[in-house]
Structures are given as C-alpha cells and as structure tokens.
Amino acid sequence: MIWLLTGGAGYIGAHVARALVAAGDDVVVVDDLSSGLTERIASLPLVRADLTEGPDPLAAAMTAHGVTGVVHLAAKKSVAESVQRPVHYYEQNVGGTAALLRAAATAGVRHVLYSSTAAVYGESTEELVDETSPTAPSNPYGESKLAAEWLIRSAAAAHGMSWASLRYFNVAGAADSVLADRGRSNLLPIVLRAADREEPVEIFGGDWPTPDGTCIRDYVHVEDLADAHVAMAESLRTGSVRSGVFNVGRGDGVSVLQMLDAVHRVTGRPVRRRVVDRRPGDPARVVADPSAIAAAIGWRAKRDVDDIVGSAWKAYRPGT
Ligand SMILES: NC(=O)c1ccc[n+]([C@@H]2O[C@H](COP(=O)([O-])OP(=O)(O)OC[C@H]3O[C@@H](n4cnc5c(N)ncnc54)[C@H](O)[C@@H]3O)[C@@H](O)[C@H]2O)c1
C-alpha cells in the first residue's frame, strides 16, 4: 500500500516512515521542512510543500503516486508558541488538515490516520484518562489538534473514508542519532542536554498534588508509537478498524523527579535541578488508559522508561 505521510521529515514522522517501509509499504513524504530534516528521509520521495498553501499540490502528489491512504503528522506543536500565536496554530493545524482532506477527497484516498495528542484532555483530574474522558484543552495547540480530529471525523464520514486518530502521550527515545528529537520543548532532550553539560534543569513547580510534588506524565517510546501506526494502518487497510480515537501511551505515570533519576541511572550522570514557578495550563498528572488500542488492534508498548532514556542518550551521544 502507498501512504502519503505529512510531517515525515520530523522526529516522529521519520520513525513512522521507517516502520511503514520496514513493514513493506511505500511512503511519499510531504513536508515543508519548517522543522523537518531531509537527512531523516534520505531514501524516500519528498514533496516539499506547506499544507496551508492549498490542496492542489497535495492532490497532484496523491494521484501521481497512486496514494490510497494518508498518515497526517505535519503540525506546529509548541504549547508556548500557540499561546502567543493562536491564529497561526489554527491556520497550520486546522487549515493544513482541511487542505489535506480536500486533496484526499479529490484523489479518492480511502484511509486517514491522524496524529493527535493527550493535550486534547487538558487539566484532567482522572487517574487514567480514556477516550471517553472529557476533552478540554488548556491551550490553542491542544484546541487546534482537537478541532482537526473533529474535522477528520466529519470529512471521513462525508467521503466514505476510514479513519483513526492516535492520541500520543509523551513521546521520547530514538531509533538512532539521525532520527533523534532535536526539539527544545520536550523534557527528555532538555534533561539529557543538561546532564551532558552539567547544567541545572528547571522543574516547573515542586508542590503539585503528586507523591513527590512534580508533574506526572506517560512516556512512550517513539519506536513503539511507530509500531502503533503500522498496526493501525494495516487495520484501516483491511477494514478491521473503520473509525476511532485511541490513546497511545504506556499507562504508567512517571514524575519529573523519577525521569531525572532514570537519566542518572542510565547515563551515570546526576542531574542538577532548580525548582521554579509552575507554568499556567500544566496539568498535575496525565496518564493514558491504553486498553482501547490493545483491544482494537493488539498494540501494547514493549519498551520501558530505561529503554526510552537509553535510546535517547545513545542518539544524543552516538559514541555511548
Ligand atoms: N513530540 C511529542 O511528544 C508529541 C506528542 C503528541 C502529539 N505529537 C504530534 O506529533 C506530530 C509530529 O510531532 P514531532 O514531535 O515529530 O514534531 P516535528 O516538529 O519534529 O515534526 C513536524 C513535521 O511537520 C512538518 N510541518 C509542520 N508544519 C507543516 C506544514 N504546514 N506543511 C508541511 N509540513 C509541515 C515539519 O517540517 C516537521 O517535519 C505533530 O502533529 C504533533 O502534534 C507530538
């Protein structure tokens, strides 16, 4: 099967591309390279296009390559930037999705697999969030990703496509140094850089209502996440899944201090820390109930936190 993969030059997209190819599928990447890197997808066809420029180049690429499914990861993802530039985030994440769906309908695409996020749940108070938990995003990033979920659901129904939205929790780790997360907003890359440079890490709040006072998140290895895409893509193709929203996490909460301990354990380097004020909009705890995706397609995370940290450290310092 031939998939058009948006955002395939990005951190997660490149892992998904590699996994789809390893599973025997063909992949055409669409990416504007705003944060993506061509070295991550050196052997794949790349259509360099900004989704927000409209559906025409996308429909042309779909038709030219015989695409029958779309895997949609291209998005802007900085929570802080989304608060500063909400219109830009809606234009990019909702407008870009609209252009892609218009192109998909024109080109007769049958399946849409979308990259959503735990940010759609906002400040949940539940021990584990499942797909029926309330969606109340606490920033424009999460709002734009949720609006795109709704748009996909409606457009897919109107055009007879099957679809799935995967709500990723905190994605971390790497297959190798080429595919590593080079962003500056996720906790693990920040902590590894700090450990390497012996600089202190800022912890946003030490008085949260959690056992050690720091925020708790659910970290999932990017290669497990890529495997979830392969399994879901196959289920859409065969028709065993027609539609749905699925959490992709490990179902295991890890606090910021526990992550710092894991980095110390795996790298042998203690991580200095400095507690600063809480950030507005940060929930105390967001941990997935991943049972729906296990029931639907049999996917479960195989890698634990030490695997995540170890792979990210190896990718950060290829010699280690
Ligand atoms: N990293 C995480 O922990 C996480 C968690 C939940 C959801 N997500 C979602 O996963 C997806 C990928 O995230 P990532 O961490 O790989 O980010 P990334 O920035 O590495 O990848 C995004 C890719 O999309 C491309 N892109 C952005 N806007 C585009 C546009 N308008 N047209 C064409 N290409 C465009 C970028 O160049 C980049 O290659 C995003 O949709 C994000 O919302 C990420």
The ligand as an SDF file (V2000), in Angstrom:
LIG
                    3D

 44 48  0  0  0  0  0  0  0  0999 V2000
    6.5340   15.0120   20.2650 N   0  0  0  0  0  0  0  0  0  0  0  0
    5.5080   14.6650   21.0780 C   0  0  0  0  0  0  0  0  0  0  0  0
    5.7030   14.3010   22.2470 O   0  0  0  0  0  0  0  0  0  0  0  0
    4.0880   14.6840   20.5360 C   0  0  0  0  0  0  0  0  0  0  0  0
    3.0430   14.3550   21.4250 C   0  0  0  0  0  0  0  0  0  0  0  0
    1.7390   14.3460   20.9380 C   0  0  0  0  0  0  0  0  0  0  0  0
    1.4760   14.6290   19.6110 C   0  0  0  0  0  0  0  0  0  0  0  0
    2.5040   14.9720   18.7800 N   0  0  0  0  0  0  0  0  0  0  0  0
    2.1730   15.2700   17.3720 C   0  0  0  0  0  0  0  0  0  0  0  0
    3.0570   14.5220   16.5640 O   0  0  0  0  0  0  0  0  0  0  0  0
    3.2510   15.1940   15.3330 C   0  0  0  0  0  0  0  0  0  0  0  0
    4.7260   15.2180   14.9860 C   0  0  0  0  0  0  0  0  0  0  0  0
    5.4460   15.8300   16.0430 O   0  0  0  0  0  0  0  0  0  0  0  0
    7.0310   15.8260   16.1160 P   0  0  0  0  0  0  0  0  0  0  0  0
    7.3900   15.7890   17.5660 O   0  0  0  0  0  0  0  0  0  0  0  0
    7.5890   14.8130   15.2110 O   0  0  0  0  0  0  0  0  0  0  0  0
    7.3340   17.3060   15.5760 O   0  0  0  0  0  0  0  0  0  0  0  0
    8.3350   17.7950   14.4410 P   0  0  0  0  0  0  0  0  0  0  0  0
    8.3000   19.2950   14.5060 O   0  0  0  0  0  0  0  0  0  0  0  0
    9.6500   17.1120   14.5450 O   0  0  0  0  0  0  0  0  0  0  0  0
    7.6050   17.2990   13.1100 O   0  0  0  0  0  0  0  0  0  0  0  0
    6.6140   18.0250   12.4370 C   0  0  0  0  0  0  0  0  0  0  0  0
    6.9070   17.9410   10.9500 C   0  0  0  0  0  0  0  0  0  0  0  0
    5.8570   18.5910   10.2160 O   0  0  0  0  0  0  0  0  0  0  0  0
    6.4240   19.5000    9.2710 C   0  0  0  0  0  0  0  0  0  0  0  0
    5.4360   20.5840    9.1030 N   0  0  0  0  0  0  0  0  0  0  0  0
    4.9930   21.4410   10.0580 C   0  0  0  0  0  0  0  0  0  0  0  0
    4.0790   22.2810    9.5210 N   0  0  0  0  0  0  0  0  0  0  0  0
    3.9250   21.9170    8.2230 C   0  0  0  0  0  0  0  0  0  0  0  0
    3.1070   22.3970    7.1500 C   0  0  0  0  0  0  0  0  0  0  0  0
    2.2700   23.4410    7.3140 N   0  0  0  0  0  0  0  0  0  0  0  0
    3.2050   21.8040    5.9330 N   0  0  0  0  0  0  0  0  0  0  0  0
    4.0500   20.7430    5.7480 C   0  0  0  0  0  0  0  0  0  0  0  0
    4.8540   20.2640    6.7220 N   0  0  0  0  0  0  0  0  0  0  0  0
    4.7810   20.8360    7.9430 C   0  0  0  0  0  0  0  0  0  0  0  0
    7.7360   19.9410    9.9000 C   0  0  0  0  0  0  0  0  0  0  0  0
    8.6850   20.4220    8.9580 O   0  0  0  0  0  0  0  0  0  0  0  0
    8.2050   18.6550   10.5650 C   0  0  0  0  0  0  0  0  0  0  0  0
    8.9630   17.8360    9.6790 O   0  0  0  0  0  0  0  0  0  0  0  0
    2.5810   16.5660   15.4650 C   0  0  0  0  0  0  0  0  0  0  0  0
    1.3350   16.5030   14.8030 O   0  0  0  0  0  0  0  0  0  0  0  0
    2.3840   16.7040   16.9620 C   0  0  0  0  0  0  0  0  0  0  0  0
    1.2490   17.4960   17.2540 O   0  0  0  0  0  0  0  0  0  0  0  0
    3.8010   15.0090   19.2110 C   0  0  0  0  0  0  0  0  0  0  0  0
  1  2  1  0
  2  3  2  0
  2  4  1  0
  4  5  1  0
  4 44  2  0
  5  6  2  0
  6  7  1  0
  7  8  2  0
  8  9  1  0
  8 44  1  0
  9 10  1  0
  9 42  1  0
 10 11  1  0
 11 12  1  0
 11 40  1  0
 12 13  1  0
 13 14  1  0
 14 15  2  0
 14 16  1  0
 14 17  1  0
 17 18  1  0
 18 19  2  0
 18 20  1  0
 18 21  1  0
 21 22  1  0
 22 23  1  0
 23 24  1  0
 23 38  1  0
 24 25  1  0
 25 26  1  0
 25 36  1  0
 26 27  1  0
 26 35  1  0
 27 28  2  0
 28 29  1  0
 29 30  1  0
 29 35  2  0
 30 31  1  0
 30 32  2  0
 32 33  1  0
 33 34  2  0
 34 35  1  0
 36 37  1  0
 36 38  1  0
 38 39  1  0
 40 41  1  0
 40 42  1  0
 42 43  1  0
M  CHG  2   8   1  16  -1
M  END
$$$$
